[in-house]
Amino acid sequence: MRTIKAIFLAVLLLLSTHVFAYTDDEQIEFCGAVVDGNIPIVKKYLDSGVMKVNDVFFGWAPVLSAASQGQLPMVKFLVEHGANINYQHPITKLTPVSTAAYDGNNELLEYLLKNGGDPNIQMRGGISVLRVTRQEGRAATADILVKYGAKDDGCQDEKCF
């Protein structure tokens, strides 16, 4: 039995410490700071190495969380620190660009597109971001997407969702 315990302990010690790098409280504080736009707290965690700019929490990367809340300064901060601007949620297939476009946040959308955001990444069900903005009656948002090369080649049904 001691041998089994010793082997188990050795395996645990060999695992990456990153798995154990942060507590639930730290994760909650970090994620809360991202959606609240609290750059000093996010910076503290990134600078310490406890959190990484592209860590994913329940499918949400920090840049996607910040974009979904319209937090332009936070999105800029994260992108400047290496965030994957085209991160796509594994289930919803949302990206920072699609959330900004869907919300009609044209200032955030323009920033994302100017900095490498892809307007042609399709959402769940193969729906194009351009199609959604047009269906929602957001002509100005659709114009911005077209300006940056968006194609309406997603879902071709009369109404996609």
C-alpha beads as a LAMMPS data file, in Angstrom:
LAMMPS data file: protein, C-alpha beads

161 atoms
160 bonds

1 atom types
1 bond types

-500.0 500.0 xlo xhi
-500.0 500.0 ylo yhi
-500.0 500.0 zlo zhi

Masses

1 110.0

Atoms # bond

1 1 1 0.000 0.000 0.000
2 1 1 2.882 2.374 0.794
3 1 1 4.319 1.732 -2.639
4 1 1 1.047 2.681 -4.314
5 1 1 0.829 5.861 -2.239
6 1 1 4.435 6.722 -3.072
7 1 1 3.847 6.204 -6.799
8 1 1 0.650 8.283 -6.657
9 1 1 2.484 11.092 -4.846
10 1 1 5.350 10.980 -7.350
11 1 1 2.917 11.246 -10.265
12 1 1 1.209 14.219 -8.640
13 1 1 4.531 15.953 -8.127
14 1 1 5.498 15.385 -11.738
15 1 1 2.315 16.999 -13.044
16 1 1 2.594 20.554 -14.218
17 1 1 2.210 23.020 -11.398
18 1 1 0.087 25.090 -13.758
19 1 1 -2.778 22.700 -13.058
20 1 1 -2.605 23.784 -9.438
21 1 1 -1.485 27.364 -10.098
22 1 1 -4.624 29.179 -9.030
23 1 1 -7.465 28.830 -6.625
24 1 1 -11.154 29.135 -7.356
25 1 1 -11.146 32.529 -5.615
26 1 1 -8.342 33.769 -7.871
27 1 1 -10.127 32.487 -10.957
28 1 1 -13.358 34.199 -9.905
29 1 1 -11.555 37.457 -9.159
30 1 1 -9.721 37.364 -12.492
31 1 1 -12.818 36.561 -14.555
32 1 1 -14.837 39.186 -12.693
33 1 1 -12.144 41.783 -13.318
34 1 1 -12.167 40.951 -17.040
35 1 1 -15.921 41.481 -17.451
36 1 1 -15.910 44.538 -15.164
37 1 1 -13.041 46.142 -17.075
38 1 1 -10.744 46.233 -14.038
39 1 1 -7.410 46.372 -15.858
40 1 1 -5.187 46.704 -12.722
41 1 1 -6.480 43.391 -11.312
42 1 1 -6.146 41.604 -14.666
43 1 1 -2.643 43.056 -15.079
44 1 1 -1.693 41.806 -11.605
45 1 1 -2.666 38.248 -12.505
46 1 1 -1.037 38.310 -15.937
47 1 1 2.191 39.880 -14.630
48 1 1 2.444 37.308 -11.850
49 1 1 2.025 34.462 -14.338
50 1 1 -0.799 32.974 -12.294
51 1 1 -3.167 33.519 -15.222
52 1 1 -2.362 33.566 -18.919
53 1 1 -4.007 35.892 -21.420
54 1 1 -5.403 32.950 -23.394
55 1 1 -6.521 30.773 -20.483
56 1 1 -10.048 29.480 -21.002
57 1 1 -12.672 29.307 -18.264
58 1 1 -15.742 27.202 -19.090
59 1 1 -15.173 27.845 -22.786
60 1 1 -14.663 31.591 -22.376
61 1 1 -11.293 33.194 -23.097
62 1 1 -10.791 36.586 -21.419
63 1 1 -10.941 38.480 -24.726
64 1 1 -14.302 36.893 -25.588
65 1 1 -15.663 37.646 -22.114
66 1 1 -14.539 41.272 -22.329
67 1 1 -15.961 41.692 -25.849
68 1 1 -19.289 40.186 -24.802
69 1 1 -19.560 42.906 -22.143
70 1 1 -18.516 45.709 -24.497
71 1 1 -15.332 46.356 -22.512
72 1 1 -13.269 48.074 -25.235
73 1 1 -10.381 49.180 -22.951
74 1 1 -10.096 45.643 -21.572
75 1 1 -10.202 44.110 -25.053
76 1 1 -7.429 46.492 -26.138
77 1 1 -5.367 45.592 -23.070
78 1 1 -5.785 41.860 -23.668
79 1 1 -4.999 42.115 -27.393
80 1 1 -1.881 44.172 -26.611
81 1 1 -0.832 41.344 -24.279
82 1 1 -1.234 38.633 -26.913
83 1 1 -4.859 37.551 -26.674
84 1 1 -6.132 35.421 -29.535
85 1 1 -8.448 37.956 -31.163
86 1 1 -10.170 35.185 -33.135
87 1 1 -10.828 32.870 -30.201
88 1 1 -14.016 30.898 -30.853
89 1 1 -16.161 29.475 -28.076
90 1 1 -16.230 25.691 -28.498
91 1 1 -20.020 25.364 -28.232
92 1 1 -21.622 28.628 -29.355
93 1 1 -18.852 29.357 -31.876
94 1 1 -19.013 33.023 -30.863
95 1 1 -15.927 35.168 -31.378
96 1 1 -15.115 38.673 -30.140
97 1 1 -16.079 39.966 -33.606
98 1 1 -19.433 38.183 -33.627
99 1 1 -20.364 39.382 -30.127
100 1 1 -19.442 42.986 -30.943
101 1 1 -21.400 42.822 -34.210
102 1 1 -24.432 41.157 -32.641
103 1 1 -24.505 43.817 -29.904
104 1 1 -24.113 46.597 -32.470
105 1 1 -20.985 47.813 -30.692
106 1 1 -19.444 49.363 -33.784
107 1 1 -16.499 50.991 -32.002
108 1 1 -15.417 47.654 -30.529
109 1 1 -16.122 45.882 -33.814
110 1 1 -13.985 48.336 -35.776
111 1 1 -11.114 47.925 -33.296
112 1 1 -11.261 44.128 -33.533
113 1 1 -11.366 44.140 -37.322
114 1 1 -8.493 46.653 -37.604
115 1 1 -6.416 44.400 -35.376
116 1 1 -6.909 41.120 -37.205
117 1 1 -10.395 40.021 -36.214
118 1 1 -11.844 37.706 -38.845
119 1 1 -15.351 38.742 -39.954
120 1 1 -15.891 35.424 -41.743
121 1 1 -15.690 32.985 -38.853
122 1 1 -19.127 31.414 -38.775
123 1 1 -21.175 30.956 -35.655
124 1 1 -22.951 27.812 -34.577
125 1 1 -25.037 26.316 -37.360
126 1 1 -22.824 27.869 -40.042
127 1 1 -24.398 31.293 -39.636
128 1 1 -22.340 34.217 -40.886
129 1 1 -21.910 37.272 -38.689
130 1 1 -22.969 39.462 -41.609
131 1 1 -26.250 37.560 -42.016
132 1 1 -27.066 38.004 -38.315
133 1 1 -26.388 41.744 -38.346
134 1 1 -28.544 42.202 -41.422
135 1 1 -31.387 40.145 -39.934
136 1 1 -31.185 42.249 -36.771
137 1 1 -31.463 45.439 -38.843
138 1 1 -27.993 46.731 -37.980
139 1 1 -27.112 48.302 -41.340
140 1 1 -24.182 50.364 -40.009
141 1 1 -22.686 47.276 -38.388
142 1 1 -23.161 45.263 -41.591
143 1 1 -21.416 48.043 -43.545
144 1 1 -18.397 47.837 -41.216
145 1 1 -18.231 44.068 -41.657
146 1 1 -18.399 44.378 -45.455
147 1 1 -15.676 47.057 -45.366
148 1 1 -13.385 44.477 -43.731
149 1 1 -14.239 41.679 -46.162
150 1 1 -17.175 39.905 -44.534
151 1 1 -19.044 37.515 -46.794
152 1 1 -22.630 36.431 -46.363
153 1 1 -21.915 32.813 -47.162
154 1 1 -23.246 31.226 -44.010
155 1 1 -26.746 29.921 -43.445
156 1 1 -28.815 30.681 -46.547
157 1 1 -32.260 30.015 -45.104
158 1 1 -34.636 32.960 -45.070
159 1 1 -34.218 33.198 -41.304
160 1 1 -31.240 31.408 -39.734
161 1 1 -32.219 31.540 -36.085

Bonds

1 1 1 2
2 1 2 3
3 1 3 4
4 1 4 5
5 1 5 6
6 1 6 7
7 1 7 8
8 1 8 9
9 1 9 10
10 1 10 11
11 1 11 12
12 1 12 13
13 1 13 14
14 1 14 15
15 1 15 16
16 1 16 17
17 1 17 18
18 1 18 19
19 1 19 20
20 1 20 21
21 1 21 22
22 1 22 23
23 1 23 24
24 1 24 25
25 1 25 26
26 1 26 27
27 1 27 28
28 1 28 29
29 1 29 30
30 1 30 31
31 1 31 32
32 1 32 33
33 1 33 34
34 1 34 35
35 1 35 36
36 1 36 37
37 1 37 38
38 1 38 39
39 1 39 40
40 1 40 41
41 1 41 42
42 1 42 43
43 1 43 44
44 1 44 45
45 1 45 46
46 1 46 47
47 1 47 48
48 1 48 49
49 1 49 50
50 1 50 51
51 1 51 52
52 1 52 53
53 1 53 54
54 1 54 55
55 1 55 56
56 1 56 57
57 1 57 58
58 1 58 59
59 1 59 60
60 1 60 61
61 1 61 62
62 1 62 63
63 1 63 64
64 1 64 65
65 1 65 66
66 1 66 67
67 1 67 68
68 1 68 69
69 1 69 70
70 1 70 71
71 1 71 72
72 1 72 73
73 1 73 74
74 1 74 75
75 1 75 76
76 1 76 77
77 1 77 78
78 1 78 79
79 1 79 80
80 1 80 81
81 1 81 82
82 1 82 83
83 1 83 84
84 1 84 85
85 1 85 86
86 1 86 87
87 1 87 88
88 1 88 89
89 1 89 90
90 1 90 91
91 1 91 92
92 1 92 93
93 1 93 94
94 1 94 95
95 1 95 96
96 1 96 97
97 1 97 98
98 1 98 99
99 1 99 100
100 1 100 101
101 1 101 102
102 1 102 103
103 1 103 104
104 1 104 105
105 1 105 106
106 1 106 107
107 1 107 108
108 1 108 109
109 1 109 110
110 1 110 111
111 1 111 112
112 1 112 113
113 1 113 114
114 1 114 115
115 1 115 116
116 1 116 117
117 1 117 118
118 1 118 119
119 1 119 120
120 1 120 121
121 1 121 122
122 1 122 123
123 1 123 124
124 1 124 125
125 1 125 126
126 1 126 127
127 1 127 128
128 1 128 129
129 1 129 130
130 1 130 131
131 1 131 132
132 1 132 133
133 1 133 134
134 1 134 135
135 1 135 136
136 1 136 137
137 1 137 138
138 1 138 139
139 1 139 140
140 1 140 141
141 1 141 142
142 1 142 143
143 1 143 144
144 1 144 145
145 1 145 146
146 1 146 147
147 1 147 148
148 1 148 149
149 1 149 150
150 1 150 151
151 1 151 152
152 1 152 153
153 1 153 154
154 1 154 155
155 1 155 156
156 1 156 157
157 1 157 158
158 1 158 159
159 1 159 160
160 1 160 161
